[in-house]
Amino acid sequence: MYFKTISRVHILYEMAMVIGNTLDLNELLKDSLKVILRKLDGVMIAVVDPQHNALLAIPRRGLTPEYQQNLQRLTADFLLKKAPSKN
């Protein structure tokens, strides 16, 4: 239990350290998302605005071209879906 807590704190610390290095939104997102993707051992990470237009999508390094194409197809399919209306 103690090791998990220390590990989580370390991951959160590294994420926090990368945020605030720049005022440029695109550069900030790119740097932050790379750290989050690596630290949480993800396959792909993306930021989507409320209208479902992708701002940034980053696949993990070392993926085969086929796998990357499938991820891009999934992302495109997700972006084509309409957001549920809020009443």
C-alpha positions as CSV (number, residue, x, y, z in Angstrom):
1,M,0.0,0.0,0.0
2,Y,2.8,2.4,0.9
3,F,4.7,1.7,-2.3
4,K,1.6,2.4,-4.4
5,T,1.1,5.8,-2.6
6,I,4.7,6.8,-3.2
7,S,4.5,5.7,-6.9
8,R,1.3,7.7,-7.4
9,V,2.8,10.8,-5.8
10,H,5.9,10.4,-8.0
11,I,3.8,10.2,-11.1
12,L,1.7,13.2,-10.1
13,Y,4.8,15.1,-9.3
14,E,6.3,14.4,-12.8
15,M,3.1,15.4,-14.4
16,A,2.9,18.7,-12.4
17,M,6.5,19.5,-13.2
18,V,6.0,19.4,-17.0
19,I,2.9,21.7,-16.7
20,G,3.9,25.4,-16.7
21,N,7.1,25.2,-18.7
22,T,5.5,27.2,-21.5
23,L,2.6,29.5,-22.2
24,D,1.9,28.1,-25.6
25,L,-1.1,25.8,-25.4
26,N,-0.1,23.4,-28.1
27,E,3.4,22.9,-26.7
28,L,2.1,22.5,-23.2
29,L,-0.4,19.9,-24.3
30,K,2.1,18.0,-26.3
31,D,4.7,17.9,-23.5
32,S,2.2,17.1,-20.8
33,L,0.4,14.4,-22.7
34,K,3.6,12.6,-23.5
35,V,4.5,12.4,-19.8
36,I,1.0,11.2,-18.9
37,L,1.1,8.6,-21.7
38,R,4.5,7.3,-20.7
39,K,3.9,7.3,-16.9
40,L,0.5,5.7,-17.1
41,D,1.6,3.2,-19.7
42,G,-1.0,4.1,-22.2
43,V,-1.4,3.3,-25.9
44,M,-2.7,6.6,-27.0
45,I,-3.9,9.9,-25.5
46,A,-6.0,12.7,-26.9
47,V,-7.5,16.0,-26.0
48,V,-10.9,16.7,-27.4
49,D,-12.9,19.9,-27.2
50,P,-16.6,20.0,-26.3
51,Q,-17.6,19.9,-29.9
52,H,-15.5,16.8,-30.4
53,N,-12.9,18.3,-32.6
54,A,-9.5,16.8,-31.7
55,L,-6.9,19.3,-30.5
56,L,-4.2,16.8,-30.1
57,A,-3.8,13.0,-30.3
58,I,-0.5,11.2,-29.6
59,P,0.1,7.5,-30.1
60,R,2.7,5.6,-28.2
61,R,6.1,5.2,-29.7
62,G,7.1,1.9,-31.2
63,L,3.6,0.9,-32.3
64,T,3.4,-0.9,-35.7
65,P,2.0,1.1,-38.6
66,E,-1.1,-1.1,-38.7
67,Y,-1.8,-0.5,-35.0
68,Q,-1.3,3.3,-35.5
69,Q,-3.7,3.3,-38.4
70,N,-6.3,1.4,-36.3
71,L,-6.0,4.0,-33.6
72,Q,-6.4,6.8,-36.1
73,R,-9.5,5.2,-37.5
74,L,-10.9,4.8,-34.0
75,T,-10.2,8.4,-33.2
76,A,-11.8,9.6,-36.5
77,D,-14.9,7.4,-35.8
78,F,-15.2,8.9,-32.3
79,L,-14.9,12.5,-33.6
80,L,-17.6,11.8,-36.3
81,K,-20.2,10.9,-33.6
82,K,-22.3,13.8,-32.4
83,A,-22.2,14.8,-28.8
84,P,-25.4,14.2,-26.8
85,S,-27.4,17.4,-26.5
86,K,-27.6,19.0,-23.0
87,N,-31.0,20.0,-22.0
